[in-house]
Amino acid sequence: MFDAETLKNILLVVCAVFLSATIFLCLARAALGPRYSDRIIAANIVSTKIILLIAVLSLIIGEGYLADVCLIYAVISFLSVVVLARSVIEKKEGAGE
């Protein structure tokens, strides 16, 4: 029978594989989205899943500094979504005039 540490590692690896698969599905949605809002939401979901994947990998390899990488990536992701949303709003305002 497996001990608790082995089961934890198996679960984390399965979680990492699942996150990787769903990241590719979200990337496909971002590429195929009919509207800009679909693409922005898909990009936001991809970056959130990447943050989760980094956190899971941090637990698998046992390195605590990757939590700091997650936080920095979250801030950069937030700023990129704000910039994308602002560009869509400016594009719509320019088309409405």
PEQUILIN-V652825 format. One record per pair of residues at least 12 apart in sequence whose ideal C-beta (glycine too) atoms are under 6 Angstrom apart, sorted by the first residue. I is the first residue (numbers start at 0). GAP is how many residues later the second one is. D is the distance in whole Angstrom. If there is no record, write none. Layout:
BEGIN
((I;GAP;D) (I;GAP;D))
END
This chain:
BEGIN
((11;44;6) (11;47;6) (11;48;5) (14;41;5) (15;40;5) (18;30;5) (18;33;6) (18;34;5) (22;23;6) (22;26;5) (25;16;5) (25;19;5) (25;20;5) (28;13;4) (29;12;4) (29;13;6) (35;52;5) (39;44;5) (39;45;6) (43;37;5) (46;30;4) (50;19;5) (50;22;6) (50;23;5) (53;12;6) (53;15;6) (53;16;5) (54;15;5))
END
